[in-house]
Amino acid sequence: MNSTRSGTAPTPFDHRMAVFGSDDDFIAAALPFLAEGLAAPDEPPPVAIAAPGNLDVLRDALGGDAKDVNFIEHTDWYSGSAANAVAQGAGYLAAHAAPGGRIHLLMEPVWGGRAGRSVRESAEWIRYEALANLLFAPMATTALCVYDARTAGSAVVAAARRAHPDTEVYEDPIRLAAELDAVPLPPAPADARRIAGGVAKDAVRTWANARGLPLVDAELFAEAVAEATALGPVTGALLWGEAPGCVVELSLARRVDDPLAGFVPPPAGELEPGQGLWFARQVCAYVDVRDDGEGATVRLQYA
Protein backbone atom coordinates (compact mmCIF):
# COMPACT_ATOMS: atom_id res chain seq x y z
CA MET A 1 0.00 0.00 0.00
CA ASN A 2 1.16 3.50 -0.81
CA SER A 3 0.34 6.91 0.60
CA THR A 4 1.35 10.40 -0.45
CA ARG A 5 3.07 12.87 1.83
CA SER A 6 0.09 15.19 1.60
CA GLY A 7 -1.89 12.73 3.74
CA THR A 8 -4.05 11.03 1.11
CA ALA A 9 -5.31 7.54 1.89
CA PRO A 10 -3.37 4.47 0.80
CA THR A 11 -4.28 3.05 -2.60
CA PRO A 12 -4.10 -0.47 -4.06
CA PHE A 13 -1.65 0.65 -6.77
CA ASP A 14 1.86 -0.47 -5.79
CA HIS A 15 4.30 1.74 -7.70
CA ARG A 16 7.96 0.88 -7.13
CA MET A 17 11.29 1.93 -8.59
CA ALA A 18 14.70 0.28 -9.05
CA VAL A 19 17.89 1.75 -10.51
CA PHE A 20 20.57 -0.43 -12.06
CA GLY A 21 23.93 0.20 -13.68
CA SER A 22 24.85 -3.31 -14.82
CA ASP A 23 23.24 -6.50 -16.06
CA ASP A 24 23.77 -8.10 -12.67
CA ASP A 25 22.02 -5.21 -10.91
CA PHE A 26 19.12 -5.49 -13.34
CA ILE A 27 18.69 -9.20 -12.69
CA ALA A 28 18.96 -8.65 -8.93
CA ALA A 29 15.97 -6.28 -9.11
CA ALA A 30 13.93 -8.03 -11.79
CA LEU A 31 14.03 -11.69 -10.72
CA PRO A 32 12.51 -11.28 -7.22
CA PHE A 33 9.81 -9.02 -8.61
CA LEU A 34 8.81 -11.44 -11.36
CA ALA A 35 8.97 -14.35 -8.90
CA GLU A 36 6.53 -12.42 -6.70
CA GLY A 37 4.21 -12.08 -9.68
CA LEU A 38 4.52 -15.74 -10.63
CA ALA A 39 3.62 -16.74 -7.08
CA ALA A 40 0.70 -14.30 -6.73
CA PRO A 41 -2.59 -16.23 -6.56
CA ASP A 42 -5.22 -15.55 -9.21
CA GLU A 43 -2.93 -13.29 -11.27
CA PRO A 44 -2.12 -13.61 -14.96
CA PRO A 45 1.52 -14.04 -16.01
CA PRO A 46 3.74 -11.08 -15.10
CA VAL A 47 4.96 -8.80 -17.87
CA ALA A 48 8.50 -7.56 -18.53
CA ILE A 49 8.68 -4.41 -20.62
CA ALA A 50 12.30 -3.45 -21.26
CA ALA A 51 15.03 -2.74 -23.80
CA PRO A 52 15.72 -5.73 -26.09
CA GLY A 53 19.15 -6.37 -24.59
CA ASN A 54 17.77 -6.37 -21.07
CA LEU A 55 14.99 -8.74 -22.12
CA ASP A 56 17.59 -11.16 -23.49
CA VAL A 57 19.52 -11.06 -20.22
CA LEU A 58 16.31 -11.59 -18.30
CA ARG A 59 15.23 -14.59 -20.38
CA ASP A 60 18.56 -16.27 -19.75
CA ALA A 61 18.36 -15.59 -16.01
CA LEU A 62 14.78 -16.89 -15.75
CA GLY A 63 15.59 -20.17 -17.43
CA GLY A 64 12.54 -22.42 -17.48
CA ASP A 65 10.38 -19.74 -15.85
CA ALA A 66 10.75 -17.54 -18.93
CA LYS A 67 7.85 -19.38 -20.57
CA ASP A 68 5.54 -18.02 -17.87
CA VAL A 69 6.48 -14.36 -18.37
CA ASN A 70 5.26 -12.08 -21.15
CA PHE A 71 8.07 -10.06 -22.78
CA ILE A 72 7.43 -6.76 -24.56
CA GLU A 73 10.09 -4.49 -26.07
CA HIS A 74 9.82 -1.09 -24.46
CA THR A 75 9.66 0.75 -27.80
CA ASP A 76 6.44 -1.18 -28.53
CA TRP A 77 4.89 -0.12 -25.21
CA TYR A 78 6.22 3.44 -24.95
CA SER A 79 5.41 4.46 -28.51
CA GLY A 80 4.47 8.11 -28.64
CA SER A 81 3.61 10.62 -25.95
CA ALA A 82 3.20 10.13 -22.21
CA ALA A 83 -0.57 10.30 -22.72
CA ASN A 84 -0.28 7.43 -25.22
CA ALA A 85 1.49 5.40 -22.51
CA VAL A 86 -1.45 6.04 -20.17
CA ALA A 87 -3.79 4.70 -22.84
CA GLN A 88 -1.53 1.71 -23.47
CA GLY A 89 -1.40 0.87 -19.76
CA ALA A 90 -5.12 1.29 -19.21
CA GLY A 91 -5.92 -0.79 -22.28
CA TYR A 92 -3.57 -3.58 -21.28
CA LEU A 93 -4.97 -3.76 -17.76
CA ALA A 94 -8.51 -3.88 -19.08
CA ALA A 95 -7.68 -6.69 -21.50
CA HIS A 96 -5.20 -8.82 -19.54
CA ALA A 97 -5.18 -8.08 -15.79
CA ALA A 98 -7.15 -10.01 -13.20
CA PRO A 99 -10.19 -8.33 -11.60
CA GLY A 100 -9.21 -5.08 -9.94
CA GLY A 101 -6.18 -4.74 -12.21
CA ARG A 102 -4.10 -7.38 -10.42
CA ILE A 103 -0.93 -8.04 -12.39
CA HIS A 104 2.84 -7.49 -12.00
CA LEU A 105 4.42 -5.18 -14.59
CA LEU A 106 8.17 -4.64 -14.83
CA MET A 107 8.52 -1.44 -16.86
CA GLU A 108 11.59 0.21 -18.37
CA PRO A 109 10.88 3.56 -20.06
CA VAL A 110 12.73 4.49 -23.23
CA TRP A 111 15.61 6.90 -22.61
CA GLY A 112 18.59 6.15 -24.85
CA GLY A 113 19.33 5.22 -28.45
CA ARG A 114 17.56 6.73 -31.42
CA ALA A 115 14.51 7.28 -29.21
CA GLY A 116 16.58 9.24 -26.68
CA ARG A 117 14.54 11.81 -24.80
CA SER A 118 15.10 15.55 -24.93
CA VAL A 119 14.87 17.62 -21.76
CA ARG A 120 11.31 18.50 -22.67
CA GLU A 121 10.35 14.89 -23.36
CA SER A 122 11.97 13.79 -20.11
CA ALA A 123 9.83 16.26 -18.18
CA GLU A 124 6.72 14.82 -19.86
CA TRP A 125 7.67 11.30 -18.78
CA ILE A 126 8.38 12.32 -15.21
CA ARG A 127 4.93 13.95 -15.14
CA TYR A 128 3.51 10.65 -16.39
CA GLU A 129 5.29 8.75 -13.62
CA ALA A 130 3.93 11.17 -11.02
CA LEU A 131 0.35 11.25 -12.31
CA ALA A 132 0.31 7.45 -12.63
CA ASN A 133 0.01 7.38 -8.83
CA LEU A 134 -3.37 9.07 -9.20
CA LEU A 135 -4.53 7.64 -12.51
CA PHE A 136 -4.03 4.03 -11.47
CA ALA A 137 -4.73 4.50 -7.76
CA PRO A 138 -7.92 2.36 -7.83
CA MET A 139 -6.09 -0.54 -9.51
CA ALA A 140 -4.43 -3.37 -7.58
CA THR A 141 -1.56 -3.35 -10.08
CA THR A 142 2.02 -3.86 -8.94
CA ALA A 143 4.51 -1.96 -11.11
CA LEU A 144 8.29 -1.89 -10.85
CA CYS A 145 9.77 0.91 -12.96
CA VAL A 146 13.40 0.08 -13.70
CA TYR A 147 15.84 2.82 -14.68
CA ASP A 148 19.07 1.95 -16.47
CA ALA A 149 21.58 4.53 -15.21
CA ARG A 150 23.69 3.83 -18.29
CA THR A 151 21.04 5.40 -20.54
CA ALA A 152 18.67 7.41 -18.35
CA GLY A 153 21.27 9.68 -16.74
CA SER A 154 21.52 10.99 -13.20
CA ALA A 155 19.13 13.94 -13.63
CA VAL A 156 16.34 11.71 -14.94
CA VAL A 157 16.87 9.15 -12.18
CA ALA A 158 16.80 11.86 -9.51
CA ALA A 159 13.56 13.28 -10.90
CA ALA A 160 12.00 9.81 -11.20
CA ARG A 161 12.71 9.09 -7.54
CA ARG A 162 10.40 11.95 -6.64
CA ALA A 163 7.57 10.22 -8.55
CA HIS A 164 7.77 6.83 -6.84
CA PRO A 165 6.23 6.25 -3.40
CA ASP A 166 8.84 3.71 -2.29
CA THR A 167 11.65 6.30 -2.26
CA GLU A 168 12.63 8.68 0.53
CA VAL A 169 12.23 11.73 -1.73
CA TYR A 170 8.73 10.98 -3.01
CA GLU A 171 6.65 14.10 -3.70
CA ASP A 172 2.91 14.49 -3.83
CA PRO A 173 1.98 13.97 -7.53
CA ILE A 174 -0.01 17.19 -7.74
CA ARG A 175 2.87 19.22 -6.33
CA LEU A 176 5.41 17.60 -8.64
CA ALA A 177 3.21 18.10 -11.71
CA ALA A 178 2.64 21.73 -10.73
CA GLU A 179 6.38 22.23 -10.43
CA LEU A 180 6.91 20.89 -13.95
CA ASP A 181 4.07 23.05 -15.28
CA ALA A 182 5.58 26.15 -13.69
CA VAL A 183 8.39 26.13 -16.27
CA PRO A 184 7.53 28.86 -18.81
CA LEU A 185 6.89 27.78 -22.38
CA PRO A 186 9.24 29.11 -25.07
CA PRO A 187 7.75 32.26 -26.61
CA ALA A 188 5.83 32.01 -29.86
CA PRO A 189 7.78 33.23 -32.91
CA ALA A 190 7.23 36.81 -34.00
CA ASP A 191 5.74 35.69 -37.32
CA ALA A 192 3.07 33.46 -35.75
CA ARG A 193 -0.36 33.91 -37.28
CA ARG A 194 -2.67 35.65 -34.82
CA ILE A 195 -6.43 35.10 -34.63
CA ALA A 196 -8.66 37.15 -32.35
CA GLY A 197 -11.42 35.24 -30.60
CA GLY A 198 -12.18 31.61 -31.34
CA VAL A 199 -10.53 29.55 -34.05
CA ALA A 200 -12.57 27.40 -36.44
CA LYS A 201 -11.71 23.76 -37.02
CA ASP A 202 -11.81 24.25 -40.80
CA ALA A 203 -9.34 27.12 -40.53
CA VAL A 204 -6.86 24.98 -38.57
CA ARG A 205 -7.18 22.10 -41.04
CA THR A 206 -6.63 24.38 -44.04
CA TRP A 207 -3.68 26.13 -42.37
CA ALA A 208 -1.99 22.88 -41.25
CA ASN A 209 -2.42 21.32 -44.68
CA ALA A 210 -0.87 24.42 -46.26
CA ARG A 211 2.08 24.09 -43.83
CA GLY A 212 2.79 20.59 -45.10
CA LEU A 213 0.68 18.21 -43.04
CA PRO A 214 -1.06 15.55 -45.16
CA LEU A 215 -4.79 16.08 -45.21
CA VAL A 216 -5.49 13.13 -42.86
CA ASP A 217 -3.01 14.49 -40.31
CA ALA A 218 -4.30 18.03 -40.74
CA GLU A 219 -7.82 16.77 -40.00
CA LEU A 220 -6.64 14.97 -36.85
CA PHE A 221 -4.76 18.02 -35.64
CA ALA A 222 -7.73 20.31 -36.33
CA GLU A 223 -9.98 17.93 -34.39
CA ALA A 224 -7.52 17.93 -31.49
CA VAL A 225 -7.54 21.73 -31.40
CA ALA A 226 -11.35 21.74 -31.53
CA GLU A 227 -11.49 19.26 -28.62
CA ALA A 228 -9.15 21.48 -26.56
CA THR A 229 -11.52 24.42 -26.94
CA ALA A 230 -13.95 22.53 -24.69
CA LEU A 231 -11.79 23.65 -21.75
CA GLY A 232 -13.26 27.14 -21.89
CA PRO A 233 -14.05 30.21 -24.00
CA VAL A 234 -11.23 30.95 -26.46
CA THR A 235 -10.19 34.59 -26.61
CA GLY A 236 -7.44 34.23 -29.22
CA ALA A 237 -5.07 31.85 -30.98
CA LEU A 238 -1.57 31.72 -32.44
CA LEU A 239 -0.54 29.35 -35.24
CA TRP A 240 3.03 28.61 -36.33
CA GLY A 241 5.47 25.98 -37.51
CA GLU A 242 5.95 23.65 -40.45
CA ALA A 243 4.96 20.00 -40.82
CA PRO A 244 5.19 17.86 -38.87
CA GLY A 245 5.71 20.29 -35.97
CA CYS A 246 2.65 22.49 -36.48
CA VAL A 247 1.63 24.39 -33.34
CA VAL A 248 -1.62 26.03 -32.25
CA GLU A 249 -1.73 28.00 -29.01
CA LEU A 250 -5.12 28.86 -27.53
CA SER A 251 -5.80 31.61 -25.00
CA LEU A 252 -8.66 30.69 -22.68
CA ALA A 253 -10.82 33.00 -20.60
CA ARG A 254 -10.69 30.69 -17.56
CA ARG A 255 -8.13 28.64 -15.67
CA VAL A 256 -7.67 24.87 -15.99
CA ASP A 257 -7.46 23.61 -12.41
CA ASP A 258 -7.45 19.84 -12.97
CA PRO A 259 -3.86 18.48 -13.29
CA LEU A 260 -5.30 15.24 -14.71
CA ALA A 261 -7.18 17.04 -17.50
CA GLY A 262 -6.83 14.93 -20.63
CA PHE A 263 -5.04 12.04 -18.91
CA VAL A 264 -8.06 10.10 -17.58
CA PRO A 265 -9.13 7.45 -20.11
CA PRO A 266 -12.77 7.69 -21.20
CA PRO A 267 -15.05 4.78 -20.23
CA ALA A 268 -15.20 3.48 -23.80
CA GLY A 269 -11.42 3.37 -24.07
CA GLU A 270 -11.52 4.23 -27.77
CA LEU A 271 -10.02 7.25 -29.53
CA GLU A 272 -12.84 9.30 -30.96
CA PRO A 273 -14.01 12.92 -31.12
CA GLY A 274 -16.02 14.16 -28.18
CA GLN A 275 -13.46 13.19 -25.54
CA GLY A 276 -12.07 16.68 -25.03
CA LEU A 277 -8.45 17.00 -23.99
CA TRP A 278 -8.04 13.19 -23.87
CA PHE A 279 -8.43 13.10 -27.64
CA ALA A 280 -6.04 16.04 -28.03
CA ARG A 281 -3.35 14.41 -25.88
CA GLN A 282 -3.62 11.14 -27.81
CA VAL A 283 -3.23 12.88 -31.17
CA CYS A 284 -0.55 15.46 -30.35
CA ALA A 285 3.05 14.96 -29.30
CA TYR A 286 2.68 17.75 -26.73
CA VAL A 287 -0.25 19.46 -25.07
CA ASP A 288 1.00 22.07 -22.60
CA VAL A 289 -1.40 23.83 -20.24
CA ARG A 290 -0.32 26.93 -18.33
CA ASP A 291 -2.58 28.98 -16.08
CA ASP A 292 -2.08 32.72 -16.48
CA GLY A 293 -3.92 34.97 -14.04
CA GLU A 294 -7.63 34.50 -14.64
CA GLY A 295 -7.15 32.45 -17.80
CA ALA A 296 -4.97 29.76 -19.30
CA THR A 297 -2.82 29.00 -22.32
CA VAL A 298 -3.10 25.65 -24.11
CA ARG A 299 -0.35 24.90 -26.62
CA LEU A 300 -0.80 21.90 -28.93
CA GLN A 301 2.07 20.60 -31.05
CA TYR A 302 1.23 17.89 -33.54
CA ALA A 303 4.63 16.15 -33.74
Disulfide bonds with the S-S distance in Angstrom:
none
